[in-house]
Structure formats: structure tokens, C-alpha cells
């Protein structure tokens, strides 16, 4: 039920979807006796869409998430393993085209590859199935990730592919089962910086101690700068809202013990 709600209600609540829907309702109301309310809804949706698209709102919402965990401290020495969360690969498009097709989170895989070359003895777990609400078993991120890592010079023998997880909670549970971490072992967690707080909270809840390695940064420099392109601003705002909604939902449902997990 939680997964289904996240893929329906959660998507509907994203600012771009919600505000366009609000505008469409306003448009329909123009042809009824509630035309005055329709004009208000149309005006509100247009103004709010403009704010989400061109203002620094998305950046300001992402910034505290990305700043929650500092960059990983390599001076502590070599880790025993690395868990990298899926999200970089579009499994359906990859299956349709016969080659790996990437989303905007490719930095997760590149950061993992760099760590793997730096520490040639560490184990690597890629955790990513299919996040689609309705999906068959044909296209899983983890299956495609094997080819990508091999092309980046990572031997297949070092890779363990977790292909069943659909969300962050399952990433944590299934990765722990595969890693079977022993006392004293140090495992790194690689995911997008804005997604790290929720991920760490889920891994803590699963009893899997990890050291955060943030990647795939979306903010930096002047956080008050407006967006030049409306699509960039909407993307950042949607990403931020999705993560904050996810944090609240995980806390309310008991999937994490803190609203905003930190170091």
C-alpha cells in the first residue's frame, strides 16, 4: 500500500503536476456558474508555476538536504564494502533500446567506480530493481548496471546486484541481507546528496550502519540565484518536494526514527 501511494498520490502532489491539475480544474470551471472561482484557480496555478520555475525555491529546498552530510572522509582508511542506490538507469528505456540509458543521477555510479578503483578489494552492492508501479520482470536497473560497471573497469566478480528493491526502504533491507555486515566492518553508502538523509534513516532503521558518501549534487554557489530555464527550476522544485514528502512519509510510517536524519 505504501509503495502504491508513493507512486500515485506522491506523484500527484509534485508541484508541476499539482499546479497544472489545478489550472485545468480552473479552466473547466470557466464554463460553469463557478467561473469566478475558475479564474482564481487559473491565476493561482500560473503564478505558483512561475515561482517554482524561475525563483530559487527549488534550490533553497534542496540546499539543507544536500548540506546535511559532509563529504566522506577518506582519511579513515579503506572500507570493506560499498552500497550504491539505484536511480541512475532507466531500465525500461534501456531494455527498449538495447543499451544503457541514464537519468540525471549518473554521478552515483561514477562516484562508486572511482571508489572501487581507489580500493580494489572492496565489495560493491548495486541496489536497484524497478520503481514502476506496474512492471514485469524484464527490466531491472541492477541487471543493466553490471554492464555499466564492467565498462568502467570494475570486475564482475566484485559486484553483487540487488534487483528486487522498489524504494529506499527496500534498498536498505535487501542490501543488508546481501552484505551480511560483520561487526567492525565499514560500509559506504553512495546516493544523491539530497537523498542521503532519507537513505541513512532507512539504513539505520534496518540496522545497517553505513558511512554516507554524497554524490550527484544539485546545488552550489549562489542559492538565491533565479533559474534561467523554467524546466530546470521545475525539476529542482519537484525533486525537493518529492524528497521532503518522502522524509515526512517515512517518519510518519515509522520507516525512520527522525524527520531529518543527520550525522
FIVO-317268 format. One record per residue (C-alpha): x, y, z; residue in three letters. Coordinates in steps of 0.25 Angstrom, whole numbers. Each point is the difference from the previous one (the first is absolute). Layout:
N
X Y Z ALA .
...
This chain:
263
0 0 0 UNK .
11 10 4 UNK .
7 -3 -14 UNK .
-13 2 -8 UNK .
-3 13 8 UNK .
14 5 -3 UNK .
-1 -2 -15 UNK .
-14 6 -1 UNK .
-3 10 11 UNK .
14 4 1 UNK .
2 3 -15 UNK .
-13 7 0 UNK .
5 9 11 UNK .
12 5 -7 UNK .
-1 15 -3 UNK .
1 -1 -15 UNK .
-11 -11 -1 UNK .
-9 6 12 UNK .
0 14 -6 UNK .
-3 -4 -14 UNK .
-11 -8 5 UNK .
-5 12 8 UNK .
1 8 -13 UNK .
-8 -10 -7 UNK .
-11 0 10 UNK .
-1 15 0 UNK .
-1 -1 -16 UNK .
-12 -9 1 UNK .
-6 9 11 UNK .
0 11 -10 UNK .
-12 -6 -7 UNK .
-8 -2 12 UNK .
-7 9 10 UNK .
13 0 8 UNK .
8 8 -11 UNK .
5 9 11 UNK .
6 -11 8 UNK .
6 -5 -13 UNK .
7 13 -3 UNK .
6 0 14 UNK .
5 -14 -2 UNK .
6 3 -13 UNK .
7 12 5 UNK .
5 -7 12 UNK .
5 -12 -8 UNK .
7 9 -10 UNK .
7 9 11 UNK .
4 -12 8 UNK .
6 -8 -12 UNK .
8 13 -3 UNK .
5 0 14 UNK .
4 -14 -1 UNK .
6 1 -14 UNK .
8 13 1 UNK .
2 3 15 UNK .
11 -6 9 UNK .
-11 -8 7 UNK .
5 -14 -4 UNK .
15 3 3 UNK .
-4 6 14 UNK .
-8 -13 3 UNK .
11 -9 -5 UNK .
12 7 7 UNK .
-3 -4 14 UNK .
-1 -15 -5 UNK .
13 0 -7 UNK .
7 7 11 UNK .
-5 -10 11 UNK .
12 -9 -2 UNK .
14 4 -3 UNK .
9 -6 -11 UNK .
6 -14 4 UNK .
13 1 8 UNK .
10 -9 -7 UNK .
10 1 11 UNK .
-7 -11 8 UNK .
6 -10 -10 UNK .
-6 -11 -9 UNK .
-14 -4 2 UNK .
-5 -15 -1 UNK .
-11 3 -10 UNK .
-9 10 -8 UNK .
-15 0 -1 UNK .
-4 9 -12 UNK .
-15 3 -1 UNK .
-7 -1 -14 UNK .
-6 12 -7 UNK .
10 3 -11 UNK .
-5 -10 -10 UNK .
-13 0 -7 UNK .
-3 -15 -1 UNK .
-12 1 -10 UNK .
7 9 -10 UNK .
13 -8 1 UNK .
-8 -13 -3 UNK .
-7 7 -12 UNK .
13 5 -6 UNK .
9 -11 4 UNK .
11 9 6 UNK .
1 6 14 UNK .
-9 13 1 UNK .
3 9 11 UNK .
-8 10 9 UNK .
6 12 7 UNK .
6 -8 11 UNK .
12 -6 -7 UNK .
9 6 10 UNK .
-3 -11 9 UNK .
6 -10 -9 UNK .
12 9 -3 UNK .
3 2 14 UNK .
-1 -15 3 UNK .
9 -3 -11 UNK .
10 10 5 UNK .
0 -6 14 UNK .
1 -14 -6 UNK .
13 3 -7 UNK .
5 7 12 UNK .
-3 -12 9 UNK .
2 -12 -9 UNK .
-4 -10 10 UNK .
-14 5 5 UNK .
-13 -7 -3 UNK .
-11 8 -8 UNK .
-15 -1 1 UNK .
-8 7 -10 UNK .
-14 1 5 UNK .
-11 2 -10 UNK .
-12 -7 -6 UNK .
-11 7 -7 UNK .
-7 12 7 UNK .
-12 -1 -10 UNK .
-14 -3 6 UNK .
-3 -10 -10 UNK .
12 -7 -6 UNK .
4 -14 -4 UNK .
13 -7 3 UNK .
6 3 -13 UNK .
7 14 3 UNK .
8 1 13 UNK .
10 11 3 UNK .
10 -10 7 UNK .
0 -8 -13 UNK .
5 11 -9 UNK .
9 6 11 UNK .
9 -12 -1 UNK .
4 3 -15 UNK .
2 15 4 UNK .
9 -3 11 UNK .
8 -10 -8 UNK .
2 11 -11 UNK .
5 9 11 UNK .
11 -11 3 UNK .
-7 -7 12 UNK .
2 -15 0 UNK .
-14 -7 0 UNK .
5 -9 12 UNK .
0 12 9 UNK .
-14 3 -3 UNK .
-13 -4 7 UNK .
-13 4 -6 UNK .
-12 2 8 UNK .
-11 1 -10 UNK .
-13 -1 8 UNK .
-1 13 8 UNK .
-10 10 -5 UNK .
3 11 10 UNK .
9 5 11 UNK .
-5 -8 11 UNK .
2 -13 -8 UNK .
14 5 -5 UNK .
4 0 15 UNK .
-7 -14 4 UNK .
5 -7 -13 UNK .
14 5 0 UNK .
2 -3 15 UNK .
-4 -15 -3 UNK .
10 -1 -12 UNK .
11 8 7 UNK .
-2 -8 14 UNK .
10 10 6 UNK .
9 -6 11 UNK .
3 8 13 UNK .
11 10 -3 UNK .
-2 1 -15 UNK .
-2 13 -6 UNK .
-10 2 -12 UNK .
-2 12 -8 UNK .
-13 5 -6 UNK .
0 8 -13 UNK .
-12 7 -4 UNK .
-4 14 -4 UNK .
3 11 10 UNK .
-14 4 1 UNK .
-5 -14 2 UNK .
10 -3 11 UNK .
-8 4 12 UNK .
-11 -9 -3 UNK .
9 -12 -5 UNK .
8 1 13 UNK .
-12 0 8 UNK .
-5 -13 -7 UNK .
13 -7 2 UNK .
1 4 14 UNK .
-15 -6 2 UNK .
5 -13 -7 UNK .
12 -1 10 UNK .
10 2 -11 UNK .
11 10 4 UNK .
5 8 -12 UNK .
9 11 -3 UNK .
-6 11 -9 UNK .
7 3 -13 UNK .
-9 11 -6 UNK .
1 2 -15 UNK .
-9 6 -11 UNK .
0 14 5 UNK .
-11 9 -5 UNK .
3 13 8 UNK .
13 8 2 UNK .
4 15 -1 UNK .
-11 10 1 UNK .
-12 -7 5 UNK .
-8 13 -2 UNK .
2 1 -15 UNK .
-12 -2 -8 UNK .
-2 -11 -11 UNK .
3 4 -14 UNK .
-8 -11 -6 UNK .
-14 -4 5 UNK .
3 -14 -1 UNK .
12 0 9 UNK .
-8 7 11 UNK .
-12 -9 -1 UNK .
9 -12 0 UNK .
8 5 13 UNK .
-13 3 7 UNK .
-7 -13 -4 UNK .
13 -7 5 UNK .
0 7 13 UNK .
-15 -1 3 UNK .
1 -15 -3 UNK .
11 -2 10 UNK .
-6 8 11 UNK .
-14 -7 -2 UNK .
8 -13 0 UNK .
7 4 13 UNK .
-13 3 7 UNK .
-7 -12 -5 UNK .
12 -9 5 UNK .
-1 7 13 UNK .
-15 -2 2 UNK .
0 -14 -5 UNK .
12 -4 10 UNK .
10 -3 -11 UNK .
9 10 6 UNK .
2 5 14 UNK .
3 14 -3 UNK .
-7 10 -10 UNK .
14 5 -5 UNK .
11 -10 3 UNK .
13 6 2 UNK .
15 -4 3 UNK .
